[in-house]
Amino acid sequence: MTTMSTTSHDVASGSPQAALELSEEDALRADIYGLLAVLLRQAPDAELLDWLSGLEIDADGTP
């Protein structure tokens, strides 16, 4: 399983945009889309379910 990170991302392409730096919000959004892609591709394994169960939820209701 790939560890989700909101601090840095490597863009695997040879284009000039490969060195593009993402804002924290955009990096988080990319991580969420990556997680959704994994969940749509296949059923989550025990390691992913364990990681998901450890996520903290903000109680203030903000997105």
C-alpha positions in Angstrom: 0.0 0.0 0.0 1.2 3.5 -0.7 1.4 5.8 2.3 -0.7 9.0 1.9 1.2 12.2 2.5 0.0 15.8 2.4 3.4 17.4 2.4 5.1 16.4 -0.9 4.2 14.7 -4.1 6.3 13.4 -6.9 4.8 13.9 -10.4 6.0 11.1 -12.6 6.2 12.8 -16.0 8.8 14.3 -18.1 6.9 17.5 -18.7 8.0 20.9 -17.4 5.1 20.8 -14.9 6.8 17.8 -13.1 8.4 20.2 -10.7 5.1 21.9 -9.9 4.7 22.5 -6.2 1.2 22.0 -4.8 -0.4 24.0 -2.0 -1.3 22.0 1.1 -5.0 22.0 0.1 -4.2 20.8 -3.5 -1.8 18.1 -2.1 -4.6 16.9 0.3 -7.1 16.9 -2.6 -4.7 14.8 -4.7 -4.2 12.3 -1.9 -8.0 12.0 -1.5 -8.5 11.4 -5.2 -5.7 8.8 -5.1 -7.3 7.0 -2.2 -10.7 7.0 -4.0 -9.0 5.6 -7.1 -7.5 2.7 -5.0 -10.9 2.0 -3.4 -12.6 1.9 -6.8 -10.0 -0.3 -8.4 -10.1 -3.1 -5.8 -11.4 -4.0 -2.3 -9.3 -2.5 0.4 -6.8 -4.9 2.1 -6.3 -5.2 5.8 -3.4 -2.7 5.8 -5.5 0.0 4.1 -8.5 -0.6 6.4 -6.2 -0.3 9.4 -4.8 3.0 8.0 -8.3 4.3 7.4 -9.5 3.4 10.9 -6.7 5.5 12.3 -7.7 8.7 10.5 -8.9 11.5 12.8 -12.1 13.3 11.9 -12.5 17.0 12.6 -15.5 17.5 14.8 -16.2 21.1 13.6 -17.8 20.0 10.4 -15.5 22.0 8.1 -14.5 20.4 4.8 
